[in-house]
């Protein structure tokens, strides 16, 4: 990295001070926590994580050094894999959350499907309710197509996750249909992929912190 794009020593120092401040705020939030899921503690944790990430990057860019900080992510939420090294079968578990943002659009799309399926109009009344329209659309379209076209159906994406789990043998036909998501062994999860706006929020927090640091350091640069 050239000197022209390297962060200054003052920027690294300011980032270190930001980590110290975030540490104090996190400890104060923990000391005042009102319960196990106190949102103040969660927010302080995210601020500390963002500050540590900025400091780690600046420290490396300036001095080619790293910190011992490691922010836990979704991978750390799973125990070590203990499944077969060469699985004979696998299961793919998917969850996608949606908000019904535009019910009228949702029902209009379902009515189009009904009109095509029932030319004489018989039985074409399920699309008059949101739950009926959902049944029609998810029966007509593959889940992946709905995911890629969710806005057309009046839906708004929420969090989603995909887990790939290993098995010794493929399940017998109909074996798990009554409870398809029951009894998943976390130690047999080969990999998982999560999508959530919380990750975007963390990135935005880090970017905001960098902007704040730039604003604070402008007077220092002017004095040089």
Secondary structure, 3 states (H helix, E strand, C coil): CCCCCCCCHHHHHHHHHHHHHHHHHHHHHHHCCCCCCCHHHHHHHHHHHHHHHHHHHHHHHHHCCCCCCCCCCHHHHCCCCCCCCCCCEEEEEEEEEEEECCHHHHHHHHHHHHHHHCCCCCCCCHHHCHHHHHHHHHHHCCHHHHHHCHHHHCEEEEEEEEEEEEECCCCCCCCCHHHCCCCCCHHHEEEEEEECHHHHHHHHHHHHHHHHHHHHHHHHHHCC
